[in-house]
Amino acid sequence: MQLVKSEPKKSSILPLFAVGTFGLHLLSLLLLLFHGSMLQMLNERLTPRSLVQLVDGRAITVDPKSSMERYPETVRRFVGETMTLLLTWSPKQPPATIWESSSQLLANNLQSKFLSQINNLNSAGRIANINRNDEHILVIQKISQPIAIGDGEWKVEMLANQLIFNGSDNLGRAIPFNKQILVRTIDEQKTVLPTSPLPWQLAAYRLGEAKLEIYNICELQDDKCSSNLN
């Protein structure tokens, strides 16, 4: 009987090649992840953050925003507080005095138009002639979320009533004030703070720090509010 010698098995290099390639890919992936994390950390260090000191004494850091950007709540608060300031009067806050300080929050070409609207709201006529014993309070029911209509420009809708009280009418009466209000960013703050500011002058100045202005006020049904600026 003849014995047949078996040939030695040839070892294949393909498994070793596959393992080596996988190892290189894994190392490359780890290096990419490492460099990515380093770049993110560097970007966070190089991106300037602003220190903001709040009125109550707290200090916070905020991310930078483009000069044309505002948070929706900033726009809503600016509109609500500006309109409340403009349309809330009392014997201690005469309407003409309030107008002098808070009208700076309106665009220049809107001031005379809105003053006429205020005068038409009241049967007494011009705000300079309104009974100084009356109290006028703007009560806001709703302010919509801002809708962007351009770079640094927004539209909000406000539903409100101006309540009027006097000595002979304790229940008061309400004048509807439902409007579209257009807001835009400005480069420089327009409001000026006097040396010894009164409370409403300080309020107007604080609102002006947002670098926003109201540039048109229209009826809710006006479809051409953004173009009807005259």
NUPA-509914 format. One line per 2 residues: number of its first residue (from 1); for each residue x, z negated, y of N, C-alpha, C. Coordinates in Angstrom, 2 decimals, decimal comma, padded with zeros to 5 digits, always signed. Layout:
<recs>
NUM> X:Z:Y:X:Z:Y:X:Z:Y ~ ...
</recs>
This chain:
<recs>
1> +000,85:+000,00:-001,18:+000,00:+000,00:+000,00:+000,88:+000,00:+001,22 ~ +000,45:+000,85:+002,18:+001,28:+001,01:+003,39:+000,70:+000,16:+004,50
3> +001,54:-000,60:+005,09:+001,12:-001,44:+006,22:+001,24:-000,68:+007,53 ~ +000,19:-000,75:+008,32:+000,20:-000,05:+009,64:+000,42:-001,10:+010,72
5> +001,46:-000,91:+011,48:+001,76:-001,83:+012,58:+000,87:-001,53:+013,78 ~ +000,23:-002,58:+014,30:-000,62:-002,40:+015,50:+000,26:-002,30:+016,73
7> -000,16:-001,37:+017,64:+000,60:-001,18:+018,89:+000,28:-002,30:+019,87 ~ +001,26:-002,78:+020,53:+001,00:-003,85:+021,52:+000,05:-003,36:+022,61
9> -000,93:-004,23:+023,04:-001,87:-003,87:+024,09:-001,16:-003,75:+025,44 ~ -001,58:-002,68:+026,13:-001,00:-002,47:+027,46:-001,80:-003,27:+028,47
11> -001,13:-004,13:+029,19:-001,82:-004,93:+030,21:-002,18:-004,05:+031,40 ~ -003,42:-004,14:+031,84:-003,89:-003,35:+032,99:-003,60:-004,10:+034,29
13> -003,17:-003,35:+035,31:-002,89:-003,97:+036,64:-004,12:-003,96:+037,53 ~ -005,21:-003,35:+037,06:-006,42:-003,27:+037,91:-006,99:-004,64:+038,25
15> -007,09:-005,57:+037,29:-007,61:-006,89:+037,66:-006,75:-007,58:+038,70 ~ -005,40:-007,47:+038,50:-004,52:-008,11:+039,49:-004,67:-007,47:+040,86
17> -004,85:-006,16:+040,87:-005,02:-005,44:+042,15:-006,32:-005,88:+042,84 ~ -007,37:-006,04:+042,04:-008,66:-006,45:+042,60:-008,57:-007,86:+043,17
19> -007,92:-008,75:+042,41:-007,78:-010,13:+042,89:-006,96:-010,18:+044,18 ~ -005,87:-009,40:+044,22:-005,03:-009,38:+045,41:-005,77:-008,84:+046,62
21> -006,54:-007,76:+046,40:-007,31:-007,17:+047,51:-008,36:-008,15:+048,03 ~ -009,04:-008,83:+047,09:-010,03:-009,83:+047,50:-009,39:-010,94:+048,31
23> -008,21:-011,36:+047,88:-007,51:-012,42:+048,60:-007,15:-012,01:+050,01 ~ -006,69:-010,76:+050,18:-006,36:-010,26:+051,52:-007,58:-010,18:+052,41
25> -008,69:-009,70:+051,83:-009,93:-009,61:+052,62:-010,40:-011,00:+053,04 ~ -010,30:-011,96:+052,12:-010,70:-013,31:+052,45:-009,84:-013,89:+053,56
27> -008,52:-013,64:+053,48:-007,61:-014,13:+054,51:-007,93:-013,48:+055,86 ~ -008,23:-012,16:+055,85:-008,57:-011,47:+057,10:-009,85:-012,05:+057,71
29> -010,83:-012,32:+056,82:-012,08:-012,89:+057,31:-011,87:-014,26:+057,95 ~ -011,05:-015,08:+057,30:-010,76:-016,40:+057,86:-010,04:-016,30:+059,19
31> -009,13:-015,34:+059,31:-008,43:-015,14:+060,58:-009,38:-014,69:+061,69 ~ -010,31:-013,79:+061,33:-011,28:-013,33:+062,32:-012,17:-014,48:+062,79
33> -012,63:-015,30:+061,84:-013,44:-016,45:+062,21:-012,67:-017,41:+063,09 ~ -011,40:-017,64:+062,76:-010,57:-018,54:+063,54:-010,39:-018,01:+064,96
35> -010,04:-016,71:+065,08:-009,86:-016,14:+066,42:-011,17:-016,12:+067,20 ~ -012,29:-015,87:+066,50:-013,58:-015,88:+067,18:-013,91:-017,23:+067,77
37> -013,66:-018,29:+066,99:-013,92:-019,64:+067,49:-013,00:-019,99:+068,65 ~ -011,74:-019,54:+068,58:-010,81:-019,81:+069,67:-011,25:-019,10:+070,95
39> -011,72:-017,84:+070,81:-012,18:-017,10:+071,99:-013,42:-017,75:+072,60 ~ -014,32:-018,25:+071,74:-015,51:-018,91:+072,25:-015,14:-020,18:+073,01
41> -014,22:-020,95:+072,46:-013,78:-022,17:+073,14:-013,10:-021,84:+074,47 ~ -012,30:-020,78:+074,47:-011,62:-020,38:+075,70:-012,62:-019,92:+076,74
43> -013,65:-019,17:+076,29:-014,66:-018,69:+077,22:-015,42:-019,84:+077,85 ~ -015,72:-020,86:+077,03:-016,43:-022,02:+077,57:-015,58:-022,77:+078,57
45> -014,26:-022,78:+078,34:-013,38:-023,48:+079,28:-013,23:-022,71:+080,58 ~ -013,18:-021,37:+080,48:-012,95:-020,56:+081,67:-014,22:-020,32:+082,47
47> -015,41:-020,42:+081,83:-016,66:-020,21:+082,55:-016,93:-021,40:+083,46 ~ -017,03:-021,17:+084,76:-017,23:-022,29:+085,68:-018,60:-022,93:+085,50
49> -018,65:-024,22:+085,56:-019,90:-024,94:+085,54:-020,00:-025,75:+086,82 ~ -021,22:-025,90:+087,31:-021,42:-026,56:+088,59:-021,88:-027,99:+088,36
51> -021,34:-028,88:+089,18:-021,76:-030,27:+089,16:-022,89:-030,43:+090,18 ~ -024,04:-030,88:+089,71:-025,20:-031,07:+090,57:-025,52:-032,55:+090,65
53> -025,60:-033,07:+091,88:-025,95:-034,46:+092,09:-027,42:-034,53:+092,45 ~ -028,20:-035,27:+091,64:-029,63:-035,38:+091,86:-029,93:-036,47:+092,88
55> -031,16:-036,41:+093,42:-031,54:-037,36:+094,45:-031,50:-038,79:+093,94 ~ -031,81:-038,98:+092,64:-031,84:-040,34:+092,10:-030,46:-040,88:+091,75
57> -029,41:-040,14:+092,10:-028,06:-040,61:+091,88:-027,39:-040,07:+090,64 ~ -028,15:-039,44:+089,72:-027,56:-038,88:+088,51:-026,80:-037,60:+088,83
59> -025,81:-037,31:+088,02:-025,03:-036,08:+088,16:-025,08:-035,32:+086,85 ~ -025,34:-034,02:+086,94:-025,41:-033,17:+085,75:-024,59:-031,91:+085,99
61> -024,17:-031,26:+084,91:-023,50:-029,98:+085,01:-024,47:-028,90:+084,54 ~ -024,45:-027,77:+085,23:-025,36:-026,69:+084,91:-024,58:-025,41:+084,71
63> -025,12:-024,52:+083,88:-024,51:-023,22:+083,66:-024,71:-022,34:+084,89 ~ -023,75:-021,47:+085,17:-023,88:-020,59:+086,34:-025,00:-019,60:+086,14
65> -025,72:-019,29:+087,22:-026,77:-018,28:+087,21:-026,44:-017,24:+088,26 ~ -026,84:-016,02:+088,01:-026,67:-014,98:+089,00:-027,40:-015,35:+090,27
67> -026,88:-014,93:+091,43:-027,49:-015,28:+092,71:-028,90:-014,71:+092,83 ~ -029,26:-013,73:+091,98:-030,59:-013,12:+092,02:-031,53:-013,75:+091,01
69> -031,05:-014,68:+090,21:-031,87:-015,27:+089,15:-032,36:-016,66:+089,56 ~ -033,56:-016,97:+089,13:-034,12:-018,31:+089,30:-034,92:-018,65:+088,05
71> -034,93:-019,90:+087,67:-035,75:-020,32:+086,56:-037,22:-020,23:+086,96 ~ -038,10:-019,89:+086,01:-039,54:-019,79:+086,35:-040,09:-021,04:+087,01
73> -039,69:-022,20:+086,52:-040,22:-023,44:+087,09:-039,73:-023,64:+088,53 ~ -038,54:-023,13:+088,85:-038,04:-023,22:+090,22:-038,93:-022,41:+091,15
75> -039,31:-021,20:+090,71:-040,18:-020,34:+091,53:-041,55:-020,99:+091,69 ~ -042,13:-021,49:+090,61:-043,45:-022,10:+090,67:-043,45:-023,33:+091,57
77> -042,42:-024,13:+091,43:-042,36:-025,34:+092,26:-042,18:-024,98:+093,73 ~ -041,35:-023,98:+094,01:-041,15:-023,56:+095,40:-042,47:-023,10:+096,02
79> -043,21:-022,28:+095,29:-044,48:-021,78:+095,82:-045,46:-022,92:+096,03 ~ -045,63:-023,76:+095,02:-046,61:-024,84:+095,12:-046,31:-025,82:+096,24
81> -045,07:-026,25:+096,35:-044,72:-027,24:+097,36:-044,68:-026,63:+098,75 ~ -044,29:-025,36:+098,86:-044,28:-024,70:+100,17:-045,70:-024,54:+100,70
83> -046,61:-024,05:+099,85:-047,99:-023,87:+100,30:-048,66:-025,21:+100,59 ~ -048,35:-026,23:+099,80:-048,90:-027,56:+100,07:-048,41:-028,08:+101,41
85> -047,14:-027,88:+101,70:-046,59:-028,33:+102,98:-047,23:-027,59:+104,14 ~ -047,41:-026,27:+103,98:-047,97:-025,45:+105,06:-049,42:-025,79:+105,37
87> -050,18:-026,20:+104,37:-051,63:-026,34:+104,53:-052,12:-027,77:+104,37 ~ -051,26:-028,74:+104,52:-051,65:-030,15:+104,49:-051,35:-030,77:+105,85
89> -052,42:-031,19:+106,55:-052,28:-031,71:+107,91:-053,02:-033,04:+108,03 ~ -052,62:-033,81:+109,02:-053,28:-035,08:+109,29:-052,93:-035,47:+110,73
91> -053,56:-036,55:+111,24:-053,18:-036,99:+112,59:-051,69:-037,26:+112,74 ~ -051,05:-037,70:+111,66:-049,61:-037,97:+111,73:-048,78:-036,72:+111,42
93> -049,43:-035,70:+110,89:-048,76:-034,44:+110,59:-049,57:-033,30:+111,21 ~ -049,51:-033,15:+112,53:-050,32:-032,12:+113,21:-049,97:-030,73:+112,69
95> -050,97:-029,85:+112,56:-050,72:-028,53:+111,97:-049,69:-027,71:+112,73 ~ -049,71:-027,78:+114,06:-048,74:-027,01:+114,83:-047,31:-027,48:+114,57
97> -047,15:-028,79:+114,42:-045,82:-029,34:+114,14:-045,37:-028,97:+112,73 ~ -046,29:-029,05:+111,78:-045,97:-028,66:+110,41:-045,57:-027,19:+110,36
99> -046,30:-026,35:+111,07:-046,02:-024,91:+111,06:-044,63:-024,63:+111,63 ~ -044,25:-025,34:+112,66:-042,96:-025,10:+113,31:-041,79:-025,28:+112,35
101> -041,89:-026,28:+111,46:-040,77:-026,55:+110,55:-040,88:-025,78:+109,24 ~ -042,10:-025,66:+108,70:-042,24:-025,08:+107,36:-042,38:-023,56:+107,37
103> -042,68:-022,94:+108,50:-042,82:-021,49:+108,55:-041,49:-020,79:+108,29 ~ -040,38:-021,52:+108,37:-039,07:-020,94:+108,06:-038,96:-020,55:+106,59
105> -039,87:-021,07:+105,76:-039,86:-020,74:+104,34:-040,56:-019,40:+104,06 ~ -041,12:-018,79:+105,12:-041,75:-017,48:+105,02:-040,83:-016,42:+105,61
107> -040,94:-015,20:+105,10:-040,19:-014,09:+105,69:-040,66:-013,89:+107,13 ~ -039,75:-013,40:+107,96:-040,06:-013,26:+109,39:-041,28:-012,38:+109,63
109> -041,38:-011,27:+108,89:-042,50:-010,36:+109,12:-043,82:-010,85:+108,53 ~ -043,79:-011,97:+107,80:-045,01:-012,54:+107,24:-045,58:-013,65:+108,11
111> -044,76:-014,25:+108,95:-045,18:-015,45:+109,66:-046,42:-015,23:+110,53 ~ -046,43:-014,18:+111,33:-047,58:-013,95:+112,21:-048,82:-013,59:+111,39
113> -048,65:-012,83:+110,31:-049,78:-012,46:+109,45:-050,39:-013,69:+108,81 ~ -049,56:-014,58:+108,28:-050,08:-015,76:+107,61:-050,67:-016,75:+108,61
115> -050,12:-016,81:+109,80:-050,68:-017,68:+110,83:-052,11:-017,24:+111,17 ~ -052,33:-015,94:+111,20:-053,69:-015,43:+111,42:-054,61:-015,82:+110,28
117> -054,09:-015,78:+109,04:-054,90:-016,18:+107,89:-055,28:-017,66:+107,98 ~ -054,34:-018,48:+108,40:-054,62:-019,91:+108,55:-055,70:-020,13:+109,61
119> -055,58:-019,41:+110,72:-056,57:-019,56:+111,79:-057,95:-019,12:+111,32 ~ -058,01:-018,09:+110,48:-059,30:-017,61:+109,98:-059,90:-018,55:+108,94
121> -059,07:-019,38:+108,32:-059,59:-020,33:+107,34:-060,48:-021,38:+108,00 ~ -060,16:-021,73:+109,23:-060,80:-022,87:+109,88:-061,72:-022,40:+110,99
123> -062,94:-022,92:+110,97:-063,91:-022,54:+112,00:-063,49:-023,01:+113,38 ~ -062,60:-024,00:+113,42:-062,15:-024,51:+114,72:-061,23:-023,54:+115,43
125> -060,79:-022,50:+114,73:-059,94:-021,52:+115,39:-058,47:-021,79:+115,17 ~ -057,69:-021,58:+116,20:-056,24:-021,66:+116,09:-055,81:-023,07:+115,71
127> -054,71:-023,16:+114,94:-054,28:-024,47:+114,44:-053,92:-025,41:+115,59 ~ -053,56:-024,88:+116,74:-053,25:-025,75:+117,87:-054,49:-026,46:+118,39
129> -055,68:-025,90:+118,10:-056,92:-026,46:+118,61:-057,69:-027,25:+117,56 ~ -057,16:-027,32:+116,34:-057,87:-028,03:+115,28:-057,92:-029,51:+115,60
131> -059,07:-030,12:+115,33:-059,29:-031,53:+115,61:-058,19:-032,37:+114,95 ~ -057,47:-033,11:+115,76:-056,36:-033,88:+115,23:-056,81:-035,09:+114,43
133> -058,10:-035,38:+114,43:-058,59:-036,49:+113,63:-058,95:-036,05:+112,22 ~ -059,01:-034,75:+112,00:-059,31:-034,24:+110,67:-058,08:-034,31:+109,77
135> -058,36:-034,38:+108,48:-057,30:-034,33:+107,48:-057,54:-033,12:+106,59 ~ -056,52:-032,28:+106,47:-056,58:-031,10:+105,62:-055,58:-031,28:+104,48
137> -056,04:-031,15:+103,25:-055,18:-031,34:+102,08:-055,33:-030,13:+101,16 ~ -054,23:-029,50:+100,82:-054,28:-028,40:+099,85:-054,19:-028,99:+098,44
139> -055,20:-028,70:+097,65:-055,24:-029,15:+096,25:-055,09:-027,93:+095,36 ~ -054,00:-027,87:+094,62:-053,71:-026,72:+093,77:-054,27:-026,96:+092,38
141> -055,03:-025,99:+091,90:-055,58:-026,07:+090,56:-054,68:-025,40:+089,53 ~ -054,07:-024,30:+089,91:-053,26:-023,56:+088,94:-052,27:-022,66:+089,68
143> -051,06:-022,59:+089,13:-050,06:-021,62:+089,56:-049,57:-020,91:+088,31 ~ -049,70:-019,59:+088,28:-049,34:-018,83:+087,09:-047,83:-018,80:+086,90
145> -047,42:-018,37:+085,72:-046,00:-018,13:+085,48:-045,54:-016,95:+086,32 ~ -044,35:-017,00:+086,88:-043,87:-015,88:+087,70:-043,72:-014,61:+086,89
147> -044,11:-013,49:+087,51:-043,94:-012,16:+086,92:-042,89:-011,44:+087,75 ~ -041,80:-011,01:+087,10:-040,74:-010,30:+087,81:-041,25:-008,93:+088,24
149> -041,10:-008,61:+089,53:-041,51:-007,31:+090,05:-040,33:-006,55:+090,63 ~ -039,14:-007,09:+090,49:-037,92:-006,46:+090,98:-036,76:-007,41:+090,80
151> -035,58:-006,99:+091,21:-034,40:-007,86:+091,14:-034,55:-008,99:+092,15 ~ -034,65:-010,20:+091,62:-034,80:-011,35:+092,51:-036,14:-011,41:+093,21
153> -037,18:-010,80:+092,64:-038,51:-010,81:+093,23:-039,54:-011,15:+092,16 ~ -040,53:-012,00:+092,52:-041,54:-012,43:+091,57:-042,91:-012,48:+092,25
155> -043,93:-012,40:+091,42:-045,30:-012,57:+091,87:-045,92:-013,72:+091,09 ~ -046,60:-014,62:+091,80:-047,37:-015,68:+091,16:-048,79:-015,66:+091,73
157> -049,72:-016,14:+090,94:-051,10:-016,28:+091,39:-051,42:-017,76:+091,51 ~ -052,03:-018,13:+092,62:-052,33:-019,53:+092,88:-053,82:-019,70:+093,12
159> -054,42:-020,66:+092,44:-055,81:-021,04:+092,66:-055,80:-022,42:+093,30 ~ -056,40:-022,52:+094,49:-056,34:-023,79:+095,22:-057,53:-023,90:+096,17
161> -057,70:-025,09:+096,72:-058,71:-025,34:+097,75:-058,08:-026,20:+098,84 ~ -058,42:-025,88:+100,08:-058,03:-026,75:+101,18:-059,22:-027,67:+101,48
163> -059,03:-028,96:+101,25:-060,08:-029,94:+101,48:-059,98:-030,48:+102,90 ~ -061,12:-030,60:+103,57:-061,14:-031,05:+104,97:-062,01:-032,30:+105,05
165> -061,42:-033,36:+105,61:-062,13:-034,63:+105,77:-062,10:-035,01:+107,25 ~ -063,19:-035,62:+107,71:-063,20:-036,23:+109,04:-064,07:-037,48:+109,01
167> -064,15:-038,15:+110,15:-064,86:-039,42:+110,19:-066,33:-039,31:+109,85 ~ -066,96:-038,18:+110,18:-068,39:-038,02:+109,95:-068,69:-037,37:+108,59
169> -067,66:-036,95:+107,87:-067,86:-036,27:+106,59:-066,83:-036,78:+105,60 ~ -067,16:-037,95:+105,03:-066,21:-038,57:+104,10:-066,10:-037,82:+102,78
171> -067,16:-037,08:+102,42:-067,12:-036,32:+101,18:-066,21:-035,09:+101,31 ~ -066,09:-034,61:+102,52:-065,22:-033,46:+102,76:-065,86:-032,15:+102,35
173> -065,20:-031,07:+102,73:-065,63:-029,74:+102,31:-064,40:-028,96:+101,86 ~ -064,63:-027,99:+101,01:-063,53:-027,24:+100,40:-063,56:-025,79:+100,85
175> -062,37:-025,28:+101,19:-062,20:-023,87:+101,52:-061,32:-023,25:+100,44 ~ -061,84:-022,30:+099,67:-061,02:-021,70:+098,61:-059,78:-021,01:+099,19
177> -058,69:-021,15:+098,45:-057,45:-020,47:+098,83:-056,82:-019,93:+097,55 ~ -057,33:-018,79:+097,11:-056,87:-018,14:+095,89:-056,09:-016,90:+096,26
179> -054,79:-016,88:+095,97:-053,93:-015,83:+096,51:-052,90:-015,34:+095,48 ~ -052,44:-014,11:+095,71:-051,19:-013,63:+095,12:-050,07:-013,97:+096,10
181> -048,99:-014,49:+095,59:-047,88:-014,88:+096,45:-046,61:-014,23:+095,91 ~ -045,93:-013,48:+096,77:-044,71:-012,79:+096,40:-043,50:-013,56:+096,93
183> -042,52:-013,76:+096,06:-041,34:-014,57:+096,37:-040,09:-013,75:+096,08 ~ -039,03:-013,98:+096,86:-037,77:-013,31:+096,61:-036,60:-014,22:+096,97
185> -035,45:-013,90:+096,41:-034,25:-014,66:+096,72:-033,68:-014,20:+098,06 ~ -032,95:-015,08:+098,71:-032,25:-014,76:+099,95:-030,81:-015,23:+099,83
187> -029,94:-014,64:+100,63:-028,51:-014,96:+100,53:-028,17:-016,30:+101,15 ~ -028,81:-016,62:+102,25:-028,49:-017,85:+102,97:-029,76:-018,67:+103,20
189> -029,61:-019,98:+103,16:-030,74:-020,85:+103,44:-031,16:-020,71:+104,89 ~ -032,46:-020,58:+105,14:-032,97:-020,36:+106,49:-033,36:-021,65:+107,19
191> -033,79:-022,65:+106,42:-034,25:-023,89:+107,04:-033,08:-024,68:+107,62 ~ -033,34:-025,27:+108,75:-032,31:-026,04:+109,47:-032,77:-027,50:+109,53
193> -031,84:-028,40:+109,29:-032,16:-029,82:+109,30:-031,76:-030,43:+110,64 ~ -032,72:-030,99:+111,40:-032,38:-031,64:+112,68:-031,53:-032,89:+112,47
195> -031,00:-033,39:+113,54:-030,16:-034,59:+113,46:-030,94:-035,79:+112,94 ~ -032,14:-035,98:+113,44:-033,00:-037,08:+112,98:-034,28:-036,47:+112,42
197> -034,24:-036,00:+111,20:-035,38:-035,24:+110,66:-036,59:-036,12:+110,36 ~ -037,75:-035,55:+110,61:-039,00:-036,17:+110,19:-039,24:-035,84:+108,72
199> -040,13:-036,58:+108,04:-040,31:-036,36:+106,60:-040,64:-034,91:+106,24 ~ -041,51:-034,25:+107,00:-041,87:-032,87:+106,65:-040,74:-031,90:+106,95
201> -039,88:-032,23:+107,93:-038,71:-031,39:+108,18:-037,70:-031,51:+107,05 ~ -037,55:-032,71:+106,54:-036,67:-032,93:+105,39:-037,22:-032,22:+104,15
203> -038,54:-032,27:+103,98:-039,16:-031,59:+102,84:-038,94:-030,08:+102,91 ~ -039,10:-029,51:+104,10:-038,89:-028,06:+104,27:-037,44:-027,70:+103,99
205> -036,52:-028,54:+104,42:-035,10:-028,27:+104,19:-034,77:-028,31:+102,70 ~ -035,32:-029,30:+102,00:-035,07:-029,40:+100,55:-035,61:-028,18:+099,82
207> -036,79:-027,71:+100,23:-037,34:-026,50:+099,61:-036,47:-025,29:+099,89 ~ -035,92:-025,22:+101,10:-035,08:-024,09:+101,47:-033,78:-024,02:+100,70
209> -033,37:-025,14:+100,09:-032,13:-025,14:+099,31:-032,22:-024,24:+098,09 ~ -033,42:-023,87:+097,67:-033,58:-022,97:+096,53:-033,21:-021,53:+096,90
211> -033,00:-021,25:+098,19:-032,69:-019,90:+098,68:-033,73:-018,90:+098,20 ~ -034,99:-019,27:+098,45:-036,13:-018,41:+098,19:-036,96:-018,31:+099,46
213> -037,75:-017,25:+099,56:-038,69:-017,14:+100,64:-039,94:-016,42:+100,14 ~ -041,08:-016,77:+100,73:-042,33:-016,07:+100,45:-042,41:-014,89:+101,41
215> -042,56:-013,69:+100,85:-042,55:-012,52:+101,73:-043,87:-011,78:+101,79 ~ -044,87:-012,21:+101,02:-046,21:-011,65:+101,18:-047,22:-012,55:+100,51
217> -048,42:-012,59:+101,09:-049,54:-013,36:+100,55:-050,76:-012,47:+100,63 ~ -051,41:-012,24:+099,48:-052,54:-011,32:+099,42:-053,69:-011,95:+098,64
219> -054,86:-011,30:+098,75:-055,99:-011,69:+097,92:-055,70:-011,35:+096,46 ~ -056,35:-012,06:+095,55:-056,11:-011,83:+094,13:-056,48:-010,41:+093,71
221> -057,45:-009,81:+094,39:-057,92:-008,48:+094,01:-057,09:-007,35:+094,60 ~ -056,13:-007,67:+095,43:-055,32:-006,64:+096,09:-054,32:-006,05:+095,11
223> -054,53:-004,79:+094,72:-053,64:-004,13:+093,76:-052,37:-003,59:+094,42 ~ -052,34:-003,59:+095,75:-051,19:-003,03:+096,46:-050,45:-004,10:+097,24
225> -050,48:-005,32:+096,72:-049,88:-006,44:+097,45:-048,39:-006,23:+097,68 ~ -047,69:-005,72:+096,66:-046,24:-005,58:+096,78:-045,83:-004,51:+097,78
227> -046,72:-003,57:+098,06:-046,38:-002,50:+098,99:-047,01:-002,72:+100,36 ~ -047,99:-003,61:+100,44:-048,69:-003,86:+101,70:-048,03:-005,02:+102,43
229> -046,87:-004,75:+103,05:-046,08:-005,83:+103,65:-046,22:-005,87:+105,16 ~ -047,03:-005,06:+105,73:-047,18:-005,03:+107,19:-048,50:-005,67:+107,61
</recs>
